[in-house]
């Protein structure tokens, strides 16, 4: 019988930026809090948080943000000296460009007079 060190596989996947492996491990694991805590004991929590925008599951990202907040605000945590809040903001840049272009064009505004009300 072979023993599998899940924590080491998780850590290696983070350093190798294997997003699918990390996402599968966290979404199928009942002890994702333990995985993240074990990772933060020897590594920086921000290394993991930089990978959040690459995940497909936004629900998993919210769960991980909550876990990271919980670990960062834990007074017994050795890896974090100050209180931090992890919030990832995802911006759809193409949609933002389209909206700026569409809403700032003069033809998109109607000219109304008092009689048209």
N, C-alpha and C positions, 0 to 999 in steps of 0.2 A: 504494500500500500504506500503510495506516494503522498506526501504532504505538500500542499500548495500554499505558498506564502502570498496571500491575496494583497496584503499591504505593499509588498515589494513589487508585485505586478502593477498595482495602482500607481505607485511612485514612478516606476519606469515609464508607464504610459503617459504620465504628465510631462516628464522630461523629454519624451520623444514626440510630444504633441499628437498623440493618437486619440483624437477626439471621439471616434466611434467606440473604442475600447473603454475609455473613461465613462462615456455616457451609458454604455451597456452595463458596466459594473455598478454604477450608481443607481440606475433605474431598476435593476433586478436584485439589488442587495437590500436586505432588511436592516442591515447595520451600516448604512451610509454615513451616519454620524460618527461611528467608530472609525471608518475608513478615513474620513476627513481629519478627525482628531489625531489619529496615528500619523498621518502625513504632516500635520502642523507641529508635531513634537520635534521633528528634525528638519523641517523646511518652512519656508515662508508661505503664509496663507495667501498672499497676493499672487504668487505663482499660479495657484489654482484659479483664483478669481479672474485672471486675465484670459482664461480659456472659456469662461461662461458665454460670451457672445457667439462662440462658434457652435454651441450646442443647438440641436434641432428642437428639443423639448423645452418650451418656455416654462412649463410647470416645474420641471426639474431644476431649472435655473432659479426660480423663486424659492424652492425648497432649499437649495444650496446657499442662496443668499441668507436665508433665515438661520441655517446651520452655521455659516461663517460669522454672522452677527452674534450668535450664541457663544461660539468659541472665542471670538475676539473680546466679548464683554465679560468673559469668565475670569474672575479675579485670580484663579489658580493657574491660568494658562501661562506658560513660560515663554511662548513664542511671540507674544504680543505685549508690548509695554503700555500702549495707550489704547483708549477706546476707539474703535473704528466701526464705521457702518459701510457695508458693501452694497452698493446699488448700481446695477448695470442698466444703462439707458441705451436702448437700441433705436437707431434713427434710420429710416428708409430715405436715403439721400436723393434718389431719383424722384420719389414722390414729393419730397420737399422742394426740389427744383421746379417740378411741374406746377406745384401750387403757387410758388412765387411768381412764375411766369404768367400763369392763368389769372391770378388775382391782382396783379399789378398792371395788366394791360388796360388801356383806356376803354376799349370796346366792351369789356366785361361789366362796366358800370352803366346803369341806366340813368338817363337824365330825366328827372321828374320835376314837374312844376306843381304848384299848389293845387291847380285844377285837376290833376290826375289822381289825387287822393280822394 
